[in-house]
Amino acid sequence: MRILIVYTTRYGTTEKAVRLTRKLFEIEGHVVEVKRAEENPSTEDYDLVVLSAPVYRDGPYWELMEWVEKRREELENVPKAFLLVAMHLAGSVFMGKLHGGIAYSQPLIEAFDVPPFHGTLIGGEIDVERLSDEDRRKMRRFYAVLGEKLESKSLYREEDVKAFVRRTLLYYDWFGRHFRRGEVEKARDFDFMEKIREMEERLNAES
Ligand SMILES: Cc1cc2nc3c(=O)[nH]c(=O)nc-3n(C[C@H](O)[C@H](O)[C@H](O)COP(=O)(O)O)c2cc1C
């Protein structure tokens, strides 16, 4: 199938994840185009669109959200998956509400009538030396307020990107391809756990 990956990045980790995503889709025989959100790419004529961005200040980077806003109508007509890159992976409960972790993706889910059929969050990187002066200052202050220290670290793992690609293709096959305007009803009765049980039985029978 034809896949469009639209992404944005500030320090390159998301770009690294996108490069690997592209390669893995291509290995599976798909035709992939990669565009920056800032180029305002059209999504017409694709079977799947993957949205990818780092999390900054508690949400997907605004350049991706700005593109989503511009192309929202078009995006209702094509199945979507997302890959977000962040440091606060586990998330937490803050003032009784979910905060961080997968909750960072809420704006990407709420932006559409037909939401993405799949998406996940993978680990990012902080290289203190490479941060702009302003970002370094902001981050230092934020951590200092919490009594913590800003340190370089990497939570990026290729395995997480591989799992994202594998699952995106599997879920696309199972139900994701119907996640477009006028068709999503077809996926309404899909039962994930029943499907898993069915696959388990098939695997057991084969072994
Ligand atoms: C100014 C700034 C704000 C950030 N805010 C968050 C945040 O709210 N939550 C989080 O989990 N990570 C946050 N991060 C970490 C980034 O998501 C992480 O460094 C990511 O790898 C950056 O991706 P990029 O290299 O593609 O720009 C922040 C990083 C910076 C520099």
The ligand as an SDF file (V2000), in Angstrom:
LIG
                    3D

 31 33  0  0  0  0  0  0  0  0999 V2000
   11.6500   22.4220   25.9030 C   0  0  0  0  0  0  0  0  0  0  0  0
   11.3470   20.9650   25.9790 C   0  0  0  0  0  0  0  0  0  0  0  0
   10.1240   20.5550   26.4890 C   0  0  0  0  0  0  0  0  0  0  0  0
    9.7970   19.1710   26.5790 C   0  0  0  0  0  0  0  0  0  0  0  0
    8.5930   18.8100   27.1120 N   0  0  0  0  0  0  0  0  0  0  0  0
    8.3330   17.4910   27.2990 C   0  0  0  0  0  0  0  0  0  0  0  0
    7.1220   17.0770   27.9280 C   0  0  0  0  0  0  0  0  0  0  0  0
    6.2470   17.8720   28.2910 O   0  0  0  0  0  0  0  0  0  0  0  0
    6.9430   15.7460   28.1390 N   0  0  0  0  0  0  0  0  0  0  0  0
    7.8700   14.7990   27.7490 C   0  0  0  0  0  0  0  0  0  0  0  0
    7.6310   13.6120   27.9780 O   0  0  0  0  0  0  0  0  0  0  0  0
    9.0090   15.1600   27.1200 N   0  0  0  0  0  0  0  0  0  0  0  0
    9.2660   16.4920   26.8950 C   0  0  0  0  0  0  0  0  0  0  0  0
   10.4340   16.8640   26.2770 N   0  0  0  0  0  0  0  0  0  0  0  0
   11.3590   15.8090   25.7820 C   0  0  0  0  0  0  0  0  0  0  0  0
   11.2500   15.5850   24.2580 C   0  0  0  0  0  0  0  0  0  0  0  0
   10.0150   15.0150   23.9270 O   0  0  0  0  0  0  0  0  0  0  0  0
   12.4040   14.6660   23.8250 C   0  0  0  0  0  0  0  0  0  0  0  0
   13.6210   15.3180   24.0680 O   0  0  0  0  0  0  0  0  0  0  0  0
   12.3110   14.2280   22.3680 C   0  0  0  0  0  0  0  0  0  0  0  0
   13.2660   13.2070   22.1210 O   0  0  0  0  0  0  0  0  0  0  0  0
   12.5570   15.3810   21.4200 C   0  0  0  0  0  0  0  0  0  0  0  0
   12.3650   14.9350   20.0990 O   0  0  0  0  0  0  0  0  0  0  0  0
   13.0600   15.6150   18.8340 P   0  0  0  0  0  0  0  0  0  0  0  0
   14.5420   15.3350   18.9580 O   0  0  0  0  0  0  0  0  0  0  0  0
   12.4510   14.9010   17.6730 O   0  0  0  0  0  0  0  0  0  0  0  0
   12.7440   17.0800   18.8470 O   0  0  0  0  0  0  0  0  0  0  0  0
   10.7600   18.2160   26.1580 C   0  0  0  0  0  0  0  0  0  0  0  0
   11.9880   18.6350   25.6300 C   0  0  0  0  0  0  0  0  0  0  0  0
   12.2910   19.9780   25.5430 C   0  0  0  0  0  0  0  0  0  0  0  0
   13.6060   20.3920   24.9870 C   0  0  0  0  0  0  0  0  0  0  0  0
  1  2  1  0
  2  3  1  0
  2 30  2  0
  3  4  2  0
  4  5  1  0
  4 28  1  0
  5  6  2  0
  6  7  1  0
  6 13  1  0
  7  8  2  0
  7  9  1  0
  9 10  1  0
 10 11  2  0
 10 12  1  0
 12 13  2  0
 13 14  1  0
 14 15  1  0
 14 28  1  0
 15 16  1  0
 16 17  1  0
 16 18  1  0
 18 19  1  0
 18 20  1  0
 20 21  1  0
 20 22  1  0
 22 23  1  0
 23 24  1  0
 24 25  2  0
 24 26  1  0
 24 27  1  0
 28 29  2  0
 29 30  1  0
 30 31  1  0
M  END
$$$$
